[in-house]
């Protein structure tokens, strides 16, 4: 699911703000699980409002854009091309 980047402005929930060390620990856990092909475990490490940014220009790279975690799960299960 594509996300409108402008809709994300001011989205930070200060009640759930984390320290840099907490962010690093979650990133480490996410990439360890992702590298081990544990997609369910990797996505479980993220919040429900997690987004992915795939950089690039859409005319050169059709998958470029900002997406919700639902899209990345579908893309991974479909070999990089979600339906």
C-alpha positions as CSV (number, residue, x, y, z in Angstrom):
1,X,0.0,0.0,0.0
2,X,1.5,3.3,-1.1
3,X,1.7,6.0,1.6
4,X,1.3,9.8,1.0
5,X,4.6,11.2,2.4
6,X,2.8,14.5,3.1
7,X,0.4,12.7,5.4
8,X,3.3,11.6,7.5
9,X,4.3,15.1,8.6
10,X,3.7,15.6,12.3
11,X,2.9,11.9,12.7
12,X,5.4,11.3,15.6
13,X,3.6,10.0,18.7
14,X,5.7,11.6,21.5
15,X,4.1,9.3,24.1
16,X,5.8,6.4,22.3
17,X,9.1,8.2,21.5
18,X,12.2,5.9,22.0
19,X,15.8,6.4,22.7
20,X,18.5,6.0,20.1
21,X,19.6,2.8,21.8
22,X,16.1,1.4,21.7
23,X,15.8,2.2,18.0
24,X,19.2,0.6,17.3
25,X,18.1,-2.6,19.2
26,X,14.9,-2.9,17.2
27,X,16.7,-2.2,13.9
28,X,19.3,-4.9,14.8
29,X,16.5,-7.4,15.7
30,X,14.6,-6.6,12.5
31,X,17.6,-7.1,10.2
32,X,18.7,-10.2,12.0
33,X,15.3,-11.8,11.4
34,X,15.0,-10.4,7.9
35,X,18.5,-11.8,7.0
36,X,17.4,-15.2,8.4
37,X,14.3,-15.1,6.1
38,X,12.0,-14.8,9.1
39,X,9.7,-12.2,7.6
40,X,6.9,-12.7,10.1
41,X,9.5,-12.1,12.9
42,X,11.0,-9.1,11.2
43,X,7.6,-7.5,10.7
44,X,6.6,-8.3,14.3
45,X,9.5,-6.1,15.5
46,X,7.8,-3.1,13.9
47,X,4.9,-1.0,14.9
48,X,1.6,-1.1,13.0
49,X,2.3,2.2,11.4
50,X,5.8,1.3,10.2
51,X,6.6,2.6,6.7
52,X,9.3,1.6,4.1
53,X,11.0,4.1,1.8
54,X,12.4,2.6,-1.4
55,X,14.4,5.5,-3.0
56,X,14.5,6.2,-6.6
57,X,12.5,7.8,-9.4
58,X,9.3,5.9,-10.3
59,X,9.9,6.3,-14.0
60,X,13.1,4.3,-13.6
61,X,12.2,2.1,-10.7
62,X,8.5,1.3,-10.5
63,X,8.7,0.2,-6.8
64,X,10.2,3.5,-5.6
65,X,8.1,5.2,-3.0
66,X,6.9,5.1,0.6
67,X,4.9,2.0,1.7
68,X,3.2,0.4,4.7
69,X,4.6,-2.9,6.2
70,X,1.6,-4.7,4.5
71,X,3.2,-3.9,1.1
72,X,6.6,-5.2,2.0
73,X,5.1,-8.4,3.4
74,X,3.2,-8.9,0.1
75,X,6.3,-8.0,-2.0
76,X,8.5,-10.5,-0.1
77,X,6.0,-13.3,-0.4
78,X,5.5,-12.6,-4.2
79,X,9.3,-12.5,-4.9
80,X,9.5,-8.8,-4.9
81,X,6.4,-8.1,-7.0
82,X,3.2,-7.7,-5.0
83,X,0.0,-8.2,-6.8
